[in-house]
Amino acid sequence: MFLKNAWYVACTPDEIDGKPLGRQICGERMVFWRADDGSVAALEDFCPHRGAPLSLGSVREGHLVCGYHGLTVGASGKCVSMPCQRVGGIPSVRSYPAVERYGFIWVWPGDAAEADPAKIHHLEWADNPAWAYGGGLYHIQCDYRLMVDNLMDLTHETYVHASSIGQPEIEEAPPKTTVNADVVTTSRFMHNIMPPPFWAAALRGNGLADNVPCDRWQICHFSPPSHVMIEVGVAHAGKGGYDADARDKASSIVVDFITPETETSIWYFWGMARSFAVHDQALTETIRTGQGKIFSEDLDMLESQQRNLLTWPERRILSLNIDAGGVQSRRVLDRLIAAERNATATAA
């Protein structure tokens, strides 16, 4: 089940650098490329001539040329030319609203009339020179809601990420979950603990001692359709924790855009935005590499979990106290998806 009337991250600009990109999103096969004016175009990945994927073609003067017989379409989906063929009667290809913003390409799989770019999730760090960002992309074979569950309950860090960000104090600190309209927030605070390896390195990157007790926080924010932003960090103990002066802490935002491909696969755009040592490119790459390794550990667990759920579809999974963030996020999604479907059925 997906929300269709929503903005999803489809790709990053480098993925459509001089070539078309085919990608399935929310069950819809799409092709992305740049038009001649530099804007992003998105169409159904289907040539109306013989059904070939348009993504196997090429870009010529801002138009998309089918790699099978040369049928050429514009950003609107209308056929503009084909060798030795009149094209007036050739049906248009469905187009999707697409916008480039914050360093990502966003797409709206649903009703184009409702695609207001103002609804794109605001990223306060993306266009701010006081922040640095590094990230990547994973293709994962799991239901997108399993990734939401994973990110809204960080208890698993103690076990899945024991060598990097995990530590026993995480599971010893009870999380608190709140719901504000469509946004779900789960927070956890740990006091007077030693920083785990990843955060010890972040402290060093900010010129701080890494071998002293710290206060640590994790504040996970879910917002529809499937975005999770996590405020994370450590501060030297006694300096104010989350509210400590920037000179006494290393803090970041873990960026998670989860784009469903199918019911059991996702495109996972991950990254970290930080507001310290922002000009240190080596630190950005070190953090990106470390974070990539951490998320690869999640990948193995989530794909194994999905295989188990497909093998035993009749088995009921439990929801415990630590699952409140994921449970509430699913309730928000269920409510919004039901409303969207009811509106579609009424309009029909």
C-alpha positions as CSV (number, residue, x, y, z in Angstrom):
1,M,0.0,0.0,0.0
2,F,1.4,3.4,-1.1
3,L,0.4,7.0,-0.9
4,K,0.3,8.0,-4.6
5,N,-0.5,11.7,-4.1
6,A,2.8,12.6,-2.5
7,W,6.3,13.6,-3.4
8,Y,9.0,10.9,-3.4
9,V,12.7,11.2,-4.0
10,A,13.2,9.5,-7.4
11,C,16.9,9.9,-7.9
12,T,19.8,12.3,-7.6
13,P,20.9,14.7,-10.3
14,D,24.0,12.7,-11.2
15,E,21.9,9.7,-12.2
16,I,20.4,11.6,-15.1
17,D,23.6,13.2,-16.2
18,G,23.4,13.1,-20.0
19,K,21.3,9.9,-20.1
20,P,17.8,8.7,-19.2
21,L,17.2,6.7,-16.0
22,G,14.5,4.0,-15.7
23,R,13.2,3.5,-12.2
24,Q,10.1,1.9,-10.7
25,I,8.4,3.9,-8.0
26,C,5.2,2.9,-6.2
27,G,4.7,0.2,-8.8
28,E,4.9,2.7,-11.7
29,R,7.7,2.3,-14.2
30,M,9.1,5.7,-15.0
31,V,11.9,7.3,-17.1
32,F,13.7,10.5,-16.0
33,W,15.9,12.8,-18.0
34,R,16.8,16.5,-18.5
35,A,14.9,18.5,-21.1
36,D,16.7,21.1,-23.2
37,D,16.0,23.9,-20.7
38,G,17.6,21.9,-17.9
39,S,14.4,21.0,-16.2
40,V,13.6,17.4,-15.2
41,A,11.2,15.3,-17.2
42,A,9.4,12.1,-16.1
43,L,7.3,9.8,-18.3
44,E,5.9,6.4,-18.1
45,D,8.7,4.1,-19.3
46,F,6.8,2.7,-22.3
47,C,7.2,3.5,-25.9
48,P,3.7,3.7,-27.6
49,H,5.1,2.2,-30.8
50,R,6.1,-1.4,-29.6
51,G,6.2,-1.1,-25.9
52,A,10.0,-0.9,-25.5
53,P,11.3,0.8,-22.3
54,L,12.1,4.4,-23.2
55,S,14.9,4.3,-20.6
56,L,16.9,2.1,-23.0
57,G,17.1,5.0,-25.4
58,S,19.1,8.3,-25.4
59,V,18.6,12.0,-24.9
60,R,18.9,14.2,-28.0
61,E,18.5,18.0,-27.8
62,G,16.4,17.6,-24.7
63,H,14.1,15.0,-26.2
64,L,14.0,11.3,-25.4
65,V,14.7,9.0,-28.3
66,C,13.5,5.4,-28.1
67,G,16.4,2.9,-28.5
68,Y,14.3,0.5,-30.5
69,H,13.0,2.4,-33.6
70,G,13.9,6.0,-32.9
71,L,10.4,7.4,-31.8
72,T,11.2,10.7,-30.1
73,V,9.1,12.2,-27.3
74,G,9.2,15.6,-25.5
75,A,8.9,16.3,-21.8
76,S,5.1,16.5,-22.1
77,G,5.0,12.9,-23.4
78,K,3.9,13.9,-26.9
79,C,5.7,12.3,-29.8
80,V,7.6,14.9,-31.8
81,S,9.2,12.7,-34.6
82,M,10.0,9.3,-35.9
83,P,12.0,8.3,-38.9
84,C,9.9,8.0,-42.1
85,Q,6.7,8.2,-40.0
86,R,3.9,10.8,-39.5
87,V,3.4,11.1,-35.7
88,G,0.2,13.1,-35.4
89,G,-1.8,10.0,-34.5
90,I,0.6,8.5,-32.0
91,P,-0.7,8.6,-28.5
92,S,1.1,10.6,-25.8
93,V,3.0,8.9,-23.0
94,R,1.8,9.6,-19.5
95,S,3.9,12.3,-17.8
96,Y,4.6,12.7,-14.1
97,P,5.2,15.9,-12.2
98,A,8.9,16.1,-11.3
99,V,10.9,18.8,-9.5
100,E,14.6,19.2,-8.7
101,R,15.1,20.6,-5.2
102,Y,17.5,20.2,-2.3
103,G,19.9,18.1,-4.4
104,F,17.3,15.5,-5.2
105,I,14.8,14.8,-8.0
106,W,11.3,14.4,-6.7
107,V,8.3,12.8,-8.4
108,W,4.6,12.7,-7.8
109,P,3.1,9.3,-8.9
110,G,-0.5,10.3,-8.3
111,D,-3.0,12.8,-9.6
112,A,-0.9,15.5,-11.4
113,A,-3.5,18.1,-10.7
114,E,-2.7,17.8,-7.0
115,A,1.1,18.0,-7.4
116,D,2.0,21.2,-5.6
117,P,5.8,21.7,-5.2
118,A,5.2,23.6,-2.0
119,K,4.3,20.2,-0.5
120,I,7.9,18.9,-0.9
121,H,9.4,18.1,2.5
122,H,11.3,21.1,3.7
123,L,15.0,20.5,4.3
124,E,16.4,23.3,6.4
125,W,20.0,22.1,6.0
126,A,20.0,21.5,2.2
127,D,20.6,25.1,0.9
128,N,22.4,26.4,4.0
129,P,26.2,26.9,3.8
130,A,26.4,26.3,7.5
131,W,25.7,22.6,6.9
132,A,27.5,19.8,5.1
133,Y,25.9,16.7,3.6
134,G,27.0,13.3,2.3
135,G,24.9,10.3,1.4
136,G,24.2,7.4,-0.9
137,L,21.6,5.0,-2.3
138,Y,20.7,1.4,-1.5
139,H,18.3,-0.8,-3.3
140,I,16.7,-3.1,-0.7
141,Q,14.3,-6.0,-1.0
142,C,11.9,-5.2,1.7
143,D,8.5,-3.5,2.4
144,Y,9.1,0.2,2.8
145,R,7.2,0.1,6.2
146,L,9.8,-2.3,7.6
147,M,12.5,0.4,7.0
148,V,10.2,2.9,8.7
149,D,9.9,0.5,11.7
150,N,13.7,0.1,11.7
151,L,14.4,3.8,11.8
152,M,11.7,4.7,14.3
153,D,13.0,2.1,16.8
154,L,16.7,2.4,17.3
155,T,16.9,-0.2,20.0
156,H,18.3,-2.5,17.3
157,E,21.5,-0.5,17.3
158,T,22.8,-2.4,20.3
159,Y,22.7,-5.6,18.3
160,V,22.9,-4.9,14.6
161,H,25.4,-2.1,14.9
162,A,27.4,-3.2,18.0
163,S,30.8,-2.1,16.5
164,S,29.8,1.4,15.4
165,I,26.9,3.2,17.0
166,G,25.4,0.5,19.3
167,Q,25.8,0.4,23.0
168,P,23.8,-1.2,25.9
169,E,22.7,2.2,27.2
170,I,20.4,2.6,24.2
171,E,18.0,-0.2,25.3
172,E,18.3,0.9,28.9
173,A,16.9,4.4,28.1
174,P,13.1,4.2,27.4
175,P,11.9,6.0,24.3
176,K,9.0,8.4,24.2
177,T,6.6,8.7,21.2
178,T,4.3,11.5,20.3
179,V,2.0,12.2,17.4
180,N,1.3,15.7,16.0
181,A,-1.1,15.5,13.1
182,D,0.7,13.4,10.5
183,V,4.2,13.6,12.1
184,V,5.4,10.9,14.6
185,T,8.3,11.6,16.9
186,T,10.2,9.1,19.0
187,S,12.9,10.4,21.2
188,R,15.5,8.8,23.5
189,F,18.1,10.5,25.7
190,M,21.1,8.9,27.4
191,H,23.2,10.6,30.0
192,N,26.8,10.3,31.3
193,I,27.8,7.5,28.9
194,M,30.9,6.9,26.9
195,P,30.5,7.6,23.1
196,P,30.5,4.6,20.8
197,P,33.1,4.4,18.0
198,F,31.2,6.4,15.4
199,W,30.4,9.2,17.7
200,A,33.9,9.2,19.2
201,A,35.2,9.8,15.7
202,A,32.6,12.6,15.2
203,L,33.8,14.3,18.4
204,R,37.4,14.2,17.2
205,G,36.2,15.7,13.9
206,N,34.8,18.6,15.8
207,G,38.0,19.0,17.8
208,L,36.6,17.6,21.0
209,A,37.8,14.9,23.4
210,D,36.5,11.5,22.6
211,N,37.3,9.7,25.8
212,V,35.1,11.5,28.3
213,P,31.5,10.8,29.4
214,C,28.9,12.3,27.2
215,D,25.1,12.8,26.9
216,R,23.6,11.3,23.8
217,W,20.3,11.8,22.0
218,Q,18.2,10.3,19.2
219,I,15.1,12.1,18.0
220,C,13.3,10.3,15.1
221,H,10.7,12.2,13.1
222,F,8.5,10.4,10.6
223,S,6.5,12.3,8.0
224,P,4.4,11.0,5.1
225,P,4.8,9.5,2.7
226,S,7.9,7.7,4.0
227,H,10.5,10.2,5.2
228,V,12.4,9.9,8.5
229,M,14.8,12.6,9.8
230,I,16.7,11.7,12.9
231,E,18.4,14.3,15.1
232,V,21.4,12.6,16.6
233,G,24.5,13.6,18.6
234,V,26.6,13.6,21.6
235,A,27.8,16.4,24.0
236,H,30.3,16.3,26.7
237,A,28.4,15.4,29.9
238,G,27.2,18.3,32.0
239,K,27.2,20.8,29.0
240,G,23.5,20.7,28.3
241,G,23.1,17.6,26.2
242,Y,20.9,18.3,23.2
243,D,20.9,22.0,24.0
244,A,24.6,22.2,24.5
245,D,26.7,24.9,22.8
246,A,28.0,23.8,19.4
247,R,31.5,24.0,20.9
248,D,30.7,21.2,23.2
249,K,28.9,18.7,21.0
250,A,28.9,16.8,17.7
251,S,25.4,16.7,16.3
252,S,23.8,15.8,12.9
253,I,20.6,14.9,11.1
254,V,20.4,11.4,9.7
255,V,18.5,11.7,6.4
256,D,16.3,8.9,5.3
257,F,14.1,9.0,2.2
258,I,12.4,5.7,1.6
259,T,10.9,5.4,-1.8
260,P,8.8,2.3,-2.5
261,E,9.6,0.4,-5.7
262,T,7.2,-2.5,-5.2
263,E,5.3,-3.9,-2.3
264,T,8.5,-5.7,-1.2
265,S,11.4,-3.5,-2.5
266,I,12.6,0.1,-1.9
267,W,15.0,2.7,-3.1
268,Y,16.7,4.0,0.1
269,F,18.3,7.4,-0.1
270,W,20.4,7.8,3.0
271,G,22.8,10.5,4.3
272,M,23.9,12.7,7.1
273,A,23.8,16.5,7.4
274,R,26.0,18.1,10.0
275,S,26.6,21.7,11.2
276,F,30.2,21.3,12.4
277,A,33.5,21.3,10.5
278,V,31.4,21.8,7.4
279,H,34.3,22.6,5.1
280,D,36.2,19.4,6.0
281,Q,35.6,17.3,2.9
282,A,37.7,14.5,4.2
283,L,35.4,14.3,7.3
284,T,32.4,14.3,5.1
285,E,33.7,11.3,3.2
286,T,34.7,9.5,6.4
287,I,31.2,10.0,7.9
288,R,29.6,8.9,4.6
289,T,31.7,5.8,4.4
290,G,31.0,4.9,8.0
291,Q,27.3,5.5,7.7
292,G,27.2,3.5,4.5
293,K,28.7,0.5,6.4
294,I,26.2,0.9,9.2
295,F,23.2,1.0,6.8
296,S,24.5,-2.0,4.9
297,E,24.1,-4.0,8.2
298,D,20.4,-2.9,8.3
299,L,20.1,-4.1,4.7
300,D,21.0,-7.6,5.5
301,M,18.6,-7.7,8.4
302,L,15.7,-6.2,6.6
303,E,16.0,-8.4,3.6
304,S,16.2,-11.5,5.8
305,Q,13.2,-10.2,7.7
306,Q,11.2,-9.8,4.5
307,R,12.0,-13.3,3.3
308,N,10.7,-14.7,6.6
309,L,7.5,-12.7,6.4
310,L,6.9,-13.9,2.9
311,T,7.6,-17.5,4.0
312,W,5.2,-17.4,6.9
313,P,2.5,-14.9,5.9
314,E,0.1,-16.3,8.4
315,R,2.4,-15.5,11.3
316,R,1.5,-12.6,13.5
317,I,4.3,-10.2,14.5
318,L,4.3,-8.6,17.9
319,S,4.2,-4.9,18.7
320,L,6.0,-4.1,22.0
321,N,6.6,-0.8,23.8
322,I,9.7,-0.1,21.8
323,D,7.7,-0.4,18.6
324,A,5.4,2.6,19.3
325,G,7.1,4.9,16.7
326,G,6.7,2.4,13.9
327,V,3.2,1.5,15.0
328,Q,2.1,5.1,15.1
329,S,3.7,5.8,11.7
330,R,1.8,2.9,10.1
331,R,-1.4,4.2,11.6
332,V,-0.8,7.6,10.0
333,L,-0.1,5.9,6.7
334,D,-3.1,3.7,6.9
335,R,-5.4,6.7,7.6
336,L,-4.0,8.7,4.7
337,I,-4.0,5.8,2.2
338,A,-7.6,5.0,3.1
339,A,-8.6,8.7,2.7
340,E,-6.9,8.8,-0.7
341,R,-8.6,5.7,-1.9
342,N,-12.0,6.9,-0.7
343,A,-11.5,10.2,-2.6
344,T,-10.5,8.3,-5.7
345,A,-13.5,6.0,-5.5
346,T,-15.9,9.0,-4.9
347,A,-14.5,10.8,-7.9
348,A,-15.0,7.8,-10.1
